Amino acid sequence: MNPLLIVGLGPGGRSRLPQENLSALKEARAVLLRTGQHPSADILIEEGIAFETCDDLYDNADTFEELYEGIASRAAALPEGAAFAVPGHPLVGERSVARLLAMRECRVLPAPSFIEVTLEACGEPLSTALQVWNAHDPEGHFPDPRSAQLVYQVDSRPAASEAKLRLMRFFDAEHLIAVVQAAGTQEANVARVRLHELDHFEFTPLTTVFVPPVPIERPHGFYGLVEIVDRLLGPGGCPWDRAQTHETLKKHLLEEAYETLAAIDSGDPDKLCEELGDLLLQPLMHAQMDAIEGMYDIDDVIAGISDKLVRRHPHVFGDASADTADEVLANWDAMKQQERSGQPTSILEGVPDAMPSLLRAFEVSKRAARVGFEWPSVEEVWKKVEEERDEFLRATRSGDAARAQEEFGDLLFSLVNVARWHGVEPEDALRRMVDRFCARFRDMEAAAGKPLRDLSAQEWDDLWRRAKSSEAGDPAE
């Protein structure tokens, strides 16, 4: 079977439709247009070329993916000697063509795309990078303000609004842009407006938007930060940063993690935003230090965690089902076993020895319970607490310090299990309690009026009660 002919119709003006393409359509056994809602369809009518369209699929498809698949399937079923025609250039912005090329052998007759005629209409010489993206998929694109932006398929006010919101994350709202209507036709029109005015127009399938680049030193967002870190670590960078190693940065990673926890506890979103930035810097420093040595970089780190998240969430990205958090965790454990070549491993593998002991105990307890090592009820856990309390007291009375330490550890671990049964995070609970104690003690220091060592037991008690009562919403003892 001969290849299916895919014909580009150009942007809509007769002068932009190559004669070779027009002749091929006249000679075709049958002609299928992706859409008849395009100026090029009128040219075919004038030339006496009969055709059918896929416009009915636009009305019946629930999603764009379903639409493109339907168009490609219809085109793939065309008989030998037929032609499938699309606006513009078949290989530019035509998702149905991308699917069709995977279904059937094809031959493409090119034509001018919306890119050339939009730039021509704007009178914009292209001397920098150009990013081209679909207004119906704004989140799938990450604009770099140093590059010009060309947004196509801005065919409705909602699409324009979504594109505007995406662009305003990277460009100033007052940035001057061009809204281009019907580029490449006699009806071509260009409106120069501010970015925030983008969705104040009437739109058609022939509307495109051109956004000039901004002369900035580095991109906004994450990759701007990557460039800064690379500069700090590179030749001529910061002597302190260049002297760091993974070992010397360990303490800074811990400090920033704890400062982030404090920001979460404070309830201050501005503080949390700041601390998350400080925390983000740490893995970036580690990754880019190894990038200098040619091992891996932050993109490899992101690719690894992205693949892992998709792989371990088949109930979201695949066909598996998990209706509860417990089912998710069970699937997670099974997948981790598979990732280790099916070799049996401990359920406790992956719990870092360096974790804070209370947090580590909580995680170990949770994992053991997930595979069945569990008490039948919380009442039984409380009985275990009483048992460990008695054993600890006997050890202290015997004067055996080593045994007392061991028994106190057993008591703490039992209390961790009580916390787990009641849905309490023990590390978080203890940290918050210590924060409350520190705040109360500082209040007592300020209110004492004399050296603390000179306070009587009653004065200590009064000051403590005063400090507690000054806290809003303080829980009862």
SULDA-V179156 format. One record per residue. N is the residue number from 1. RES is the residue in one small letter. PSI is psi in degrees with one decimal (999 if undefined). OMEGA is omega in whole degrees, 0 to 359 (999 if undefined). D_CENTER is the distance of its C-alpha to the mean C-alpha in Angstrom with 1 decimal. Layout:
n->N res->RES psi->PSI omega->OMEGA d_center->D_CENTER
n->N res->RES psi->PSI omega->OMEGA d_center->D_CENTER
//
This chain:
n->1 res->m psi->134.5 omega->178 d_center->44.9
n->2 res->n psi->154.2 omega->179 d_center->44.2
n->3 res->p psi->146.7 omega->174 d_center->40.7
n->4 res->l psi->136.2 omega->180 d_center->39.4
n->5 res->l psi->123.7 omega->174 d_center->39.6
n->6 res->i psi->120.0 omega->189 d_center->36.5
n->7 res->v psi->128.1 omega->173 d_center->37.8
n->8 res->g psi->135.4 omega->182 d_center->36.0
n->9 res->l psi->-4.2 omega->183 d_center->37.6
n->10 res->g psi->-174.5 omega->186 d_center->36.4
n->11 res->p psi->-10.6 omega->177 d_center->35.2
n->12 res->g psi->-19.6 omega->178 d_center->38.2
n->13 res->g psi->142.0 omega->182 d_center->41.2
n->14 res->r psi->-38.4 omega->182 d_center->44.1
n->15 res->s psi->-16.6 omega->182 d_center->44.5
n->16 res->r psi->-5.6 omega->180 d_center->40.9
n->17 res->l psi->110.6 omega->183 d_center->41.6
n->18 res->p psi->141.1 omega->181 d_center->43.1
n->19 res->q psi->-37.2 omega->179 d_center->46.6
n->20 res->e psi->-41.2 omega->181 d_center->45.7
n->21 res->n psi->-42.7 omega->180 d_center->43.0
n->22 res->l psi->-42.4 omega->179 d_center->45.4
n->23 res->s psi->-40.1 omega->179 d_center->48.1
n->24 res->a psi->-38.4 omega->179 d_center->45.8
n->25 res->l psi->-37.1 omega->178 d_center->45.0
n->26 res->k psi->-34.0 omega->183 d_center->48.7
n->27 res->e psi->-12.1 omega->185 d_center->49.6
n->28 res->a psi->146.1 omega->178 d_center->46.8
n->29 res->r psi->-35.5 omega->176 d_center->48.0
n->30 res->a psi->152.1 omega->181 d_center->45.4
n->31 res->v psi->128.7 omega->175 d_center->42.6
n->32 res->l psi->123.8 omega->176 d_center->39.3
n->33 res->l psi->139.1 omega->174 d_center->37.2
n->34 res->r psi->-42.3 omega->178 d_center->33.5
n->35 res->t psi->144.2 omega->173 d_center->34.5
n->36 res->g psi->-4.2 omega->181 d_center->37.8
n->37 res->q psi->61.9 omega->182 d_center->36.1
n->38 res->h psi->142.9 omega->183 d_center->36.4
n->39 res->p psi->-27.8 omega->181 d_center->39.3
n->40 res->s psi->-24.9 omega->178 d_center->39.9
n->41 res->a psi->-35.8 omega->178 d_center->41.0
n->42 res->d psi->-35.9 omega->178 d_center->43.9
n->43 res->i psi->-42.9 omega->180 d_center->45.0
n->44 res->l psi->-38.8 omega->178 d_center->45.2
n->45 res->i psi->-43.9 omega->179 d_center->47.3
n->46 res->e psi->-32.4 omega->181 d_center->49.6
n->47 res->e psi->0.4 omega->179 d_center->50.0
n->48 res->g psi->24.7 omega->181 d_center->51.0
n->49 res->i psi->117.6 omega->178 d_center->48.1
n->50 res->a psi->144.6 omega->180 d_center->47.4
n->51 res->f psi->161.0 omega->169 d_center->43.8
n->52 res->e psi->161.7 omega->181 d_center->41.6
n->53 res->t psi->170.8 omega->176 d_center->38.0
n->54 res->c psi->19.3 omega->185 d_center->34.9
n->55 res->d psi->-28.6 omega->179 d_center->34.7
n->56 res->d psi->-28.8 omega->180 d_center->35.4
n->57 res->l psi->-28.6 omega->179 d_center->32.1
n->58 res->y psi->-33.9 omega->182 d_center->30.2
n->59 res->d psi->-27.6 omega->188 d_center->31.9
n->60 res->n psi->-18.9 omega->183 d_center->31.4
n->61 res->a psi->139.6 omega->180 d_center->27.8
n->62 res->d psi->-26.8 omega->181 d_center->25.2
n->63 res->t psi->161.8 omega->176 d_center->22.2
n->64 res->f psi->-36.4 omega->180 d_center->21.9
n->65 res->e psi->-42.1 omega->177 d_center->21.3
n->66 res->e psi->-38.8 omega->179 d_center->24.5
n->67 res->l psi->-51.5 omega->183 d_center->26.3
n->68 res->y psi->-37.9 omega->179 d_center->25.6
n->69 res->e psi->-40.1 omega->179 d_center->26.6
n->70 res->g psi->-41.7 omega->178 d_center->29.7
n->71 res->i psi->-45.7 omega->181 d_center->30.8
n->72 res->a psi->-41.0 omega->180 d_center->30.4
n->73 res->s psi->-41.1 omega->179 d_center->32.4
n->74 res->r psi->-42.0 omega->180 d_center->35.1
n->75 res->a psi->-37.8 omega->181 d_center->35.4
n->76 res->a psi->-23.8 omega->181 d_center->35.6
n->77 res->a psi->0.6 omega->180 d_center->38.5
n->78 res->l psi->146.6 omega->180 d_center->40.6
n->79 res->p psi->166.5 omega->178 d_center->44.0
n->80 res->e psi->138.2 omega->180 d_center->45.0
n->81 res->g psi->-2.9 omega->179 d_center->46.0
n->82 res->a psi->170.9 omega->180 d_center->43.5
n->83 res->a psi->144.1 omega->175 d_center->40.9
n->84 res->f psi->122.5 omega->185 d_center->37.4
n->85 res->a psi->138.8 omega->181 d_center->36.9
n->86 res->v psi->152.0 omega->176 d_center->33.8
n->87 res->p psi->151.8 omega->175 d_center->33.4
n->88 res->g psi->-145.7 omega->178 d_center->32.8
n->89 res->h psi->131.1 omega->184 d_center->32.1
n->90 res->p psi->-25.1 omega->185 d_center->31.3
n->91 res->l psi->10.6 omega->181 d_center->28.7
n->92 res->v psi->108.8 omega->175 d_center->26.8
n->93 res->g psi->16.1 omega->182 d_center->24.3
n->94 res->e psi->93.7 omega->183 d_center->26.1
n->95 res->r psi->-31.0 omega->178 d_center->23.8
n->96 res->s psi->-36.7 omega->178 d_center->26.9
n->97 res->v psi->-40.4 omega->179 d_center->28.7
n->98 res->a psi->-40.4 omega->178 d_center->25.9
n->99 res->r psi->-40.0 omega->181 d_center->26.4
n->100 res->l psi->-39.5 omega->180 d_center->30.2
n->101 res->l psi->-25.6 omega->178 d_center->30.4
n->102 res->a psi->-12.8 omega->184 d_center->29.1
n->103 res->m psi->-30.5 omega->190 d_center->31.8
n->104 res->r psi->149.6 omega->176 d_center->34.9
n->105 res->e psi->133.7 omega->186 d_center->36.5
n->106 res->c psi->158.3 omega->171 d_center->36.5
n->107 res->r psi->131.1 omega->187 d_center->38.0
n->108 res->v psi->129.7 omega->170 d_center->36.4
n->109 res->l psi->113.0 omega->186 d_center->38.4
n->110 res->p psi->163.7 omega->174 d_center->36.4
n->111 res->a psi->164.8 omega->178 d_center->36.7
n->112 res->p psi->139.1 omega->178 d_center->35.3
n->113 res->s psi->176.2 omega->178 d_center->31.7
n->114 res->f psi->-20.1 omega->184 d_center->30.3
n->115 res->i psi->-53.8 omega->183 d_center->29.1
n->116 res->e psi->-43.9 omega->185 d_center->32.6
n->117 res->v psi->-29.0 omega->176 d_center->34.1
n->118 res->t psi->-46.1 omega->178 d_center->31.5
n->119 res->l psi->-39.3 omega->179 d_center->31.9
n->120 res->e psi->-43.9 omega->181 d_center->35.7
n->121 res->a psi->-36.9 omega->181 d_center->35.7
n->122 res->c psi->-17.9 omega->185 d_center->33.9
n->123 res->g psi->32.5 omega->184 d_center->36.2
n->124 res->e psi->111.7 omega->172 d_center->33.3
n->125 res->p psi->135.3 omega->183 d_center->34.1
n->126 res->l psi->104.3 omega->180 d_center->31.0
n->127 res->s psi->1.2 omega->177 d_center->31.3
n->128 res->t psi->-179.0 omega->176 d_center->27.6
n->129 res->a psi->149.5 omega->178 d_center->24.5
n->130 res->l psi->125.8 omega->176 d_center->23.6
n->131 res->q psi->125.6 omega->184 d_center->20.2
n->132 res->v psi->127.4 omega->182 d_center->20.8
n->133 res->w psi->160.6 omega->186 d_center->18.5
n->134 res->n psi->129.4 omega->180 d_center->19.0
n->135 res->a psi->-20.0 omega->180 d_center->19.0
n->136 res->h psi->-1.2 omega->178 d_center->18.1
n->137 res->d psi->56.6 omega->185 d_center->14.6
n->138 res->p psi->-33.5 omega->183 d_center->13.4
n->139 res->e psi->-13.7 omega->178 d_center->9.6
n->140 res->g psi->5.2 omega->183 d_center->10.3
n->141 res->h psi->142.7 omega->179 d_center->11.9
n->142 res->f psi->94.3 omega->183 d_center->11.4
n->143 res->p psi->138.4 omega->170 d_center->14.9
n->144 res->d psi->113.7 omega->185 d_center->16.9
n->145 res->p psi->-17.8 omega->177 d_center->19.7
n->146 res->r psi->-12.7 omega->179 d_center->22.1
n->147 res->s psi->146.6 omega->172 d_center->22.0
n->148 res->a psi->148.2 omega->180 d_center->23.6
n->149 res->q psi->134.9 omega->174 d_center->21.6
n->150 res->l psi->112.3 omega->184 d_center->23.2
n->151 res->v psi->123.3 omega->181 d_center->21.7
n->152 res->y psi->173.0 omega->183 d_center->23.6
n->153 res->q psi->40.1 omega->175 d_center->24.3
n->154 res->v psi->71.7 omega->192 d_center->24.3
n->155 res->d psi->4.4 omega->180 d_center->26.7
n->156 res->s psi->163.7 omega->178 d_center->26.3
n->157 res->r psi->-42.0 omega->176 d_center->25.7
n->158 res->p psi->-41.1 omega->179 d_center->22.6
n->159 res->a psi->-40.7 omega->178 d_center->21.1
n->160 res->a psi->-39.9 omega->180 d_center->22.4
n->161 res->s psi->-42.6 omega->179 d_center->20.9
n->162 res->e psi->-41.4 omega->178 d_center->17.3
n->163 res->a psi->-40.4 omega->180 d_center->17.9
n->164 res->k psi->-46.0 omega->181 d_center->19.5
n->165 res->l psi->-38.6 omega->179 d_center->16.7
n->166 res->r psi->-45.7 omega->181 d_center->14.2
n->167 res->l psi->-35.1 omega->183 d_center->17.0
n->168 res->m psi->-9.1 omega->172 d_center->17.9
n->169 res->r psi->-17.4 omega->186 d_center->14.8
n->170 res->f psi->-21.2 omega->181 d_center->16.3
n->171 res->f psi->152.0 omega->177 d_center->20.0
n->172 res->d psi->145.9 omega->181 d_center->22.6
n->173 res->a psi->-24.3 omega->181 d_center->23.7
n->174 res->e psi->2.7 omega->180 d_center->27.2
n->175 res->h psi->134.3 omega->183 d_center->26.3
n->176 res->l psi->128.3 omega->182 d_center->28.8
n->177 res->i psi->173.6 omega->178 d_center->27.6
n->178 res->a psi->124.2 omega->173 d_center->29.6
n->179 res->v psi->117.0 omega->189 d_center->29.4
n->180 res->v psi->125.9 omega->178 d_center->31.4
n->181 res->q psi->131.5 omega->171 d_center->33.2
n->182 res->a psi->43.7 omega->178 d_center->34.9
n->183 res->a psi->139.9 omega->178 d_center->34.7
n->184 res->g psi->3.1 omega->177 d_center->37.3
n->185 res->t psi->172.4 omega->178 d_center->39.7
n->186 res->q psi->-18.2 omega->180 d_center->42.6
n->187 res->e psi->11.5 omega->183 d_center->40.7
n->188 res->a psi->138.8 omega->181 d_center->38.0
n->189 res->n psi->139.9 omega->180 d_center->37.1
n->190 res->v psi->128.1 omega->176 d_center->34.9
n->191 res->a psi->125.9 omega->178 d_center->34.0
n->192 res->r psi->117.6 omega->184 d_center->32.8
n->193 res->v psi->169.3 omega->173 d_center->30.8
n->194 res->r psi->151.5 omega->184 d_center->28.5
n->195 res->l psi->-41.6 omega->184 d_center->24.7
n->196 res->h psi->-11.0 omega->179 d_center->24.9
n->197 res->e psi->4.4 omega->188 d_center->27.6
n->198 res->l psi->-41.1 omega->185 d_center->25.8
n->199 res->d psi->22.5 omega->181 d_center->25.9
n->200 res->h psi->25.5 omega->185 d_center->29.6
n->201 res->f psi->173.0 omega->166 d_center->31.0
n->202 res->e psi->140.3 omega->188 d_center->32.1
n->203 res->f psi->152.2 omega->176 d_center->30.1
n->204 res->t psi->171.7 omega->176 d_center->31.1
n->205 res->p psi->-11.7 omega->180 d_center->29.6
n->206 res->l psi->13.8 omega->180 d_center->31.1
n->207 res->t psi->129.2 omega->173 d_center->29.1
n->208 res->t psi->161.8 omega->181 d_center->27.0
n->209 res->v psi->130.4 omega->177 d_center->25.6
n->210 res->f psi->128.3 omega->180 d_center->26.1
n->211 res->v psi->112.5 omega->180 d_center->24.5
n->212 res->p psi->154.4 omega->179 d_center->26.3
n->213 res->p psi->165.0 omega->178 d_center->24.7
n->214 res->v psi->129.7 omega->180 d_center->25.0
n->215 res->p psi->85.9 omega->179 d_center->26.9
n->216 res->i psi->159.5 omega->185 d_center->24.7
n->217 res->e psi->-35.9 omega->182 d_center->24.9
n->218 res->r psi->160.5 omega->181 d_center->21.3
n->219 res->p psi->155.5 omega->173 d_center->18.0
n->220 res->h psi->169.0 omega->172 d_center->16.1
n->221 res->g psi->-156.1 omega->190 d_center->12.8
n->222 res->f psi->-45.1 omega->185 d_center->11.6
n->223 res->y psi->-17.8 omega->169 d_center->14.1
n->224 res->g psi->-40.1 omega->176 d_center->16.8
n->225 res->l psi->-39.7 omega->178 d_center->16.5
n->226 res->v psi->-42.7 omega->180 d_center->16.8
n->227 res->e psi->-39.1 omega->179 d_center->19.9
n->228 res->i psi->-46.3 omega->180 d_center->21.4
n->229 res->v psi->-42.0 omega->178 d_center->21.2
n->230 res->d psi->-37.4 omega->178 d_center->22.7
n->231 res->r psi->-42.4 omega->180 d_center->25.4
n->232 res->l psi->-37.4 omega->184 d_center->26.2
n->233 res->l psi->-15.0 omega->186 d_center->26.5
n->234 res->g psi->-178.5 omega->178 d_center->28.3
n->235 res->p psi->134.3 omega->182 d_center->32.0
n->236 res->g psi->8.1 omega->180 d_center->33.1
n->237 res->g psi->-155.5 omega->184 d_center->30.2
n->238 res->c psi->126.2 omega->180 d_center->30.6
n->239 res->p psi->-38.4 omega->181 d_center->33.3
n->240 res->w psi->-47.2 omega->181 d_center->31.8
n->241 res->d psi->-40.5 omega->183 d_center->28.3
n->242 res->r psi->-20.4 omega->180 d_center->30.0
n->243 res->a psi->-8.2 omega->185 d_center->32.1
n->244 res->q psi->154.0 omega->175 d_center->29.4
n->245 res->t psi->173.4 omega->176 d_center->28.8
n->246 res->h psi->-39.7 omega->182 d_center->26.5
n->247 res->e psi->-45.3 omega->184 d_center->29.4
n->248 res->t psi->-22.2 omega->181 d_center->29.9
n->249 res->l psi->-7.4 omega->182 d_center->26.3
n->250 res->k psi->-45.2 omega->182 d_center->26.2
n->251 res->k psi->-33.2 omega->180 d_center->27.8
n->252 res->h psi->-35.4 omega->176 d_center->25.4
n->253 res->l psi->-44.2 omega->178 d_center->22.4
n->254 res->l psi->-44.9 omega->181 d_center->24.3
n->255 res->e psi->-45.6 omega->182 d_center->25.4
n->256 res->e psi->-34.5 omega->177 d_center->22.0
n->257 res->a psi->-44.3 omega->180 d_center->20.7
n->258 res->y psi->-35.0 omega->177 d_center->23.8
n->259 res->e psi->-32.0 omega->175 d_center->23.5
n->260 res->t psi->-41.0 omega->176 d_center->20.0
n->261 res->l psi->-42.4 omega->179 d_center->21.7
n->262 res->a psi->-37.8 omega->179 d_center->24.5
n->263 res->a psi->-38.3 omega->176 d_center->22.2
n->264 res->i psi->-45.5 omega->180 d_center->20.7
n->265 res->d psi->-28.8 omega->182 d_center->24.4
n->266 res->s psi->-22.6 omega->182 d_center->25.5
n->267 res->g psi->10.2 omega->182 d_center->23.5
n->268 res->d psi->106.9 omega->183 d_center->23.1
n->269 res->p psi->-32.5 omega->178 d_center->19.6
n->270 res->d psi->-41.1 omega->178 d_center->20.7
n->271 res->k psi->-41.6 omega->179 d_center->21.7
n->272 res->l psi->-41.1 omega->178 d_center->18.6
n->273 res->c psi->-44.6 omega->180 d_center->16.6
n->274 res->e psi->-45.9 omega->184 d_center->19.1
n->275 res->e psi->-33.1 omega->176 d_center->19.1
n->276 res->l psi->-36.2 omega->176 d_center->15.4
n->277 res->g psi->-44.4 omega->178 d_center->15.9
n->278 res->d psi->-39.5 omega->180 d_center->18.9
n->279 res->l psi->-40.9 omega->179 d_center->17.2
n->280 res->l psi->-33.6 omega->181 d_center->14.4
n->281 res->l psi->-33.1 omega->187 d_center->17.4
n->282 res->q psi->-56.3 omega->178 d_center->18.9
n->283 res->p psi->-29.9 omega->178 d_center->16.8
n->284 res->l psi->-40.9 omega->177 d_center->16.5
n->285 res->m psi->-46.7 omega->180 d_center->20.3
n->286 res->h psi->-45.7 omega->183 d_center->20.9
n->287 res->a psi->-45.5 omega->185 d_center->18.9
n->288 res->q psi->-23.6 omega->172 d_center->20.6
n->289 res->m psi->-40.8 omega->178 d_center->23.9
n->290 res->d psi->-26.8 omega->176 d_center->23.8
n->291 res->a psi->-37.4 omega->178 d_center->22.7
n->292 res->i psi->-32.9 omega->180 d_center->26.0
n->293 res->e psi->2.0 omega->177 d_center->27.8
n->294 res->g psi->20.8 omega->183 d_center->26.3
n->295 res->m psi->-58.5 omega->179 d_center->24.6
n->296 res->y psi->167.6 omega->177 d_center->20.8
n->297 res->d psi->-174.4 omega->185 d_center->18.3
n->298 res->i psi->-28.7 omega->177 d_center->14.8
n->299 res->d psi->-36.9 omega->176 d_center->13.5
n->300 res->d psi->-38.7 omega->177 d_center->15.4
n->301 res->v psi->-46.8 omega->181 d_center->13.8
n->302 res->i psi->-40.5 omega->179 d_center->10.2
n->303 res->a psi->-39.6 omega->180 d_center->11.8
n->304 res->g psi->-47.8 omega->182 d_center->13.6
n->305 res->i psi->-32.3 omega->178 d_center->11.2
n->306 res->s psi->-47.0 omega->179 d_center->9.0
n->307 res->d psi->-40.5 omega->181 d_center->12.5
n->308 res->k psi->-42.6 omega->180 d_center->13.6
n->309 res->l psi->-43.7 omega->179 d_center->11.1
n->310 res->v psi->-44.1 omega->182 d_center->12.0
n->311 res->r psi->-37.7 omega->184 d_center->15.6
n->312 res->r psi->7.3 omega->174 d_center->16.0
n->313 res->h psi->56.8 omega->180 d_center->14.8
n->314 res->p psi->-19.1 omega->177 d_center->17.3
n->315 res->h psi->-12.5 omega->177 d_center->18.0
n->316 res->v psi->-46.0 omega->186 d_center->14.7
n->317 res->f psi->-0.2 omega->181 d_center->14.3
n->318 res->g psi->-151.9 omega->186 d_center->18.1
n->319 res->d psi->-2.7 omega->181 d_center->21.5
n->320 res->a psi->163.7 omega->178 d_center->21.9
n->321 res->s psi->144.8 omega->176 d_center->22.5
n->322 res->a psi->107.2 omega->186 d_center->21.9
n->323 res->d psi->-14.0 omega->181 d_center->22.9
n->324 res->t psi->162.8 omega->178 d_center->23.1
n->325 res->a psi->-35.5 omega->179 d_center->21.4
n->326 res->d psi->-39.4 omega->178 d_center->24.4
n->327 res->e psi->-38.0 omega->178 d_center->24.0
n->328 res->v psi->-46.6 omega->181 d_center->20.4
n->329 res->l psi->-37.8 omega->178 d_center->21.8
n->330 res->a psi->-43.5 omega->177 d_center->24.7
n->331 res->n psi->-40.2 omega->181 d_center->22.6
n->332 res->w psi->-47.4 omega->180 d_center->20.6
n->333 res->d psi->-41.6 omega->180 d_center->23.9
n->334 res->a psi->-40.9 omega->180 d_center->25.3
n->335 res->m psi->-37.0 omega->178 d_center->22.5
n->336 res->k psi->-36.4 omega->176 d_center->22.8
n->337 res->q psi->-42.9 omega->179 d_center->26.5
n->338 res->q psi->-38.7 omega->181 d_center->26.0
n->339 res->e psi->-21.7 omega->178 d_center->23.8
n->340 res->r psi->35.2 omega->176 d_center->26.7
n->341 res->s psi->25.4 omega->176 d_center->29.0
n->342 res->g psi->0.6 omega->179 d_center->30.3
n->343 res->q psi->132.2 omega->179 d_center->32.3
n->344 res->p psi->131.9 omega->177 d_center->32.9
n->345 res->t psi->162.2 omega->180 d_center->31.2
n->346 res->s psi->141.6 omega->175 d_center->31.4
n->347 res->i psi->-20.0 omega->182 d_center->29.1
n->348 res->l psi->-3.6 omega->179 d_center->29.1
n->349 res->e psi->136.3 omega->179 d_center->27.7
n->350 res->g psi->-8.1 omega->174 d_center->24.7
n->351 res->v psi->111.0 omega->187 d_center->25.8
n->352 res->p psi->135.3 omega->176 d_center->26.2
n->353 res->d psi->-27.3 omega->185 d_center->29.8
n->354 res->a psi->-1.0 omega->178 d_center->28.8
n->355 res->m psi->150.3 omega->170 d_center->27.0
n->356 res->p psi->137.6 omega->191 d_center->29.0
n->357 res->s psi->-39.9 omega->181 d_center->31.7
n->358 res->l psi->-41.1 omega->179 d_center->31.1
n->359 res->l psi->-39.6 omega->178 d_center->27.4
n->360 res->r psi->-42.1 omega->178 d_center->28.5
n->361 res->a psi->-40.8 omega->180 d_center->31.2
n->362 res->f psi->-44.2 omega->181 d_center->29.0
n->363 res->e psi->-42.4 omega->178 d_center->26.6
n->364 res->v psi->-43.0 omega->179 d_center->29.6
n->365 res->s psi->-44.3 omega->180 d_center->31.2
n->366 res->k psi->-44.7 omega->183 d_center->28.2
n->367 res->r psi->-40.6 omega->178 d_center->28.1
n->368 res->a psi->-39.8 omega->179 d_center->31.8
n->369 res->a psi->-32.9 omega->182 d_center->31.9
n->370 res->r psi->-26.9 omega->180 d_center->29.4
n->371 res->v psi->14.9 omega->170 d_center->32.0
n->372 res->g psi->-5.8 omega->179 d_center->34.9
n->373 res->f psi->86.8 omega->191 d_center->36.3
n->374 res->e psi->150.5 omega->173 d_center->36.6
n->375 res->w psi->153.7 omega->181 d_center->39.2
n->376 res->p psi->-23.8 omega->181 d_center->40.4
n->377 res->s psi->164.0 omega->179 d_center->40.0
n->378 res->v psi->-26.7 omega->177 d_center->39.1
n->379 res->e psi->-37.2 omega->178 d_center->42.8
n->380 res->e psi->-32.8 omega->177 d_center->43.3
n->381 res->v psi->-41.3 omega->178 d_center->40.7
n->382 res->w psi->-35.2 omega->176 d_center->42.7
n->383 res->k psi->-38.1 omega->178 d_center->45.8
n->384 res->k psi->-37.4 omega->177 d_center->44.2
n->385 res->v psi->-46.5 omega->180 d_center->43.5
n->386 res->e psi->-40.0 omega->179 d_center->47.2
n->387 res->e psi->-45.2 omega->181 d_center->48.3
n->388 res->e psi->-33.5 omega->177 d_center->46.3
n->389 res->r psi->-45.6 omega->180 d_center->47.5
n->390 res->d psi->-40.8 omega->180 d_center->51.1
n->391 res->e psi->-36.4 omega->178 d_center->50.6
n->392 res->f psi->-43.1 omega->180 d_center->49.2
n->393 res->l psi->-40.8 omega->179 d_center->52.2
n->394 res->r psi->-37.8 omega->180 d_center->54.6
n->395 res->a psi->-39.8 omega->180 d_center->53.1
n->396 res->t psi->-35.9 omega->180 d_center->53.4
n->397 res->r psi->-26.5 omega->180 d_center->57.0
n->398 res->s psi->-13.6 omega->181 d_center->57.9
n->399 res->g psi->9.8 omega->180 d_center->56.9
n->400 res->d psi->97.6 omega->186 d_center->54.7
n->401 res->a psi->-39.8 omega->181 d_center->51.8
n->402 res->a psi->-42.3 omega->180 d_center->49.9
n->403 res->r psi->-37.3 omega->179 d_center->50.2
n->404 res->a psi->-40.8 omega->178 d_center->49.3
n->405 res->q psi->-42.0 omega->180 d_center->46.0
n->406 res->e psi->-44.6 omega->182 d_center->45.2
n->407 res->e psi->-33.5 omega->178 d_center->46.1
n->408 res->f psi->-36.1 omega->175 d_center->44.0
n->409 res->g psi->-42.3 omega->178 d_center->41.0
n->410 res->d psi->-39.5 omega->179 d_center->41.8
n->411 res->l psi->-44.7 omega->178 d_center->42.1
n->412 res->l psi->-42.0 omega->181 d_center->38.7
n->413 res->f psi->-37.0 omega->177 d_center->37.0
n->414 res->s psi->-40.2 omega->178 d_center->38.8
n->415 res->l psi->-32.4 omega->175 d_center->37.5
n->416 res->v psi->-39.7 omega->178 d_center->33.9
n->417 res->n psi->-35.0 omega->174 d_center->34.5
n->418 res->v psi->-45.3 omega->179 d_center->35.9
n->419 res->a psi->-42.7 omega->181 d_center->32.7
n->420 res->r psi->-43.4 omega->180 d_center->30.6
n->421 res->w psi->-31.9 omega->182 d_center->32.9
n->422 res->h psi->7.4 omega->177 d_center->32.5
n->423 res->g psi->26.3 omega->180 d_center->28.7
n->424 res->v psi->132.3 omega->176 d_center->29.1
n->425 res->e psi->107.7 omega->188 d_center->27.0
n->426 res->p psi->-38.0 omega->179 d_center->30.0
n->427 res->e psi->-45.8 omega->181 d_center->28.4
n->428 res->d psi->-41.8 omega->181 d_center->26.9
n->429 res->a psi->-43.6 omega->181 d_center->30.2
n->430 res->l psi->-39.5 omega->179 d_center->32.3
n->431 res->r psi->-43.3 omega->180 d_center->30.2
n->432 res->r psi->-36.2 omega->179 d_center->30.5
n->433 res->m psi->-42.0 omega->179 d_center->34.2
n->434 res->v psi->-38.0 omega->176 d_center->34.8
n->435 res->d psi->-43.0 omega->179 d_center->33.2
n->436 res->r psi->-42.2 omega->180 d_center->35.6
n->437 res->f psi->-44.8 omega->181 d_center->38.5
n->438 res->c psi->-41.7 omega->180 d_center->37.9
n->439 res->a psi->-43.0 omega->180 d_center->37.7
n->440 res->r psi->-40.1 omega->182 d_center->40.9
n->441 res->f psi->-38.7 omega->177 d_center->42.7
n->442 res->r psi->-38.8 omega->177 d_center->42.0
n->443 res->d psi->-40.0 omega->178 d_center->43.4
n->444 res->m psi->-42.8 omega->179 d_center->46.4
n->445 res->e psi->-41.8 omega->182 d_center->47.0
n->446 res->a psi->-30.4 omega->186 d_center->47.0
n->447 res->a psi->-6.2 omega->188 d_center->49.3
n->448 res->a psi->-43.8 omega->179 d_center->51.7
n->449 res->g psi->0.1 omega->177 d_center->54.2
n->450 res->k psi->167.8 omega->180 d_center->55.6
n->451 res->p psi->137.5 omega->185 d_center->54.7
n->452 res->l psi->-32.3 omega->181 d_center->52.6
n->453 res->r psi->-18.8 omega->182 d_center->55.1
n->454 res->d psi->-2.4 omega->183 d_center->57.8
n->455 res->l psi->141.7 omega->174 d_center->56.2
n->456 res->s psi->167.9 omega->179 d_center->57.9
n->457 res->a psi->-39.1 omega->180 d_center->56.2
n->458 res->q psi->-38.7 omega->179 d_center->56.6
n->459 res->e psi->-39.3 omega->175 d_center->55.2
n->460 res->w psi->-45.4 omega->182 d_center->52.1
n->461 res->d psi->-41.5 omega->180 d_center->51.7
n->462 res->d psi->-44.0 omega->179 d_center->52.2
n->463 res->l psi->-38.6 omega->179 d_center->49.7
n->464 res->w psi->-44.0 omega->179 d_center->47.1
n->465 res->r psi->-36.9 omega->179 d_center->47.7
n->466 res->r psi->-43.0 omega->180 d_center->47.5
n->467 res->a psi->-39.7 omega->180 d_center->44.1
n->468 res->k psi->-41.5 omega->183 d_center->42.7
n->469 res->s psi->-21.0 omega->180 d_center->44.1
n->470 res->s psi->-10.2 omega->179 d_center->42.5
n->471 res->e psi->131.7 omega->179 d_center->39.0
n->472 res->a psi->128.8 omega->176 d_center->37.6
n->473 res->g psi->29.3 omega->180 d_center->37.1
n->474 res->d psi->129.8 omega->180 d_center->38.2
n->475 res->p psi->152.9 omega->179 d_center->38.6
n->476 res->a psi->155.4 omega->180 d_center->42.1
n->477 res->e psi->999 omega->999 d_center->43.3
//
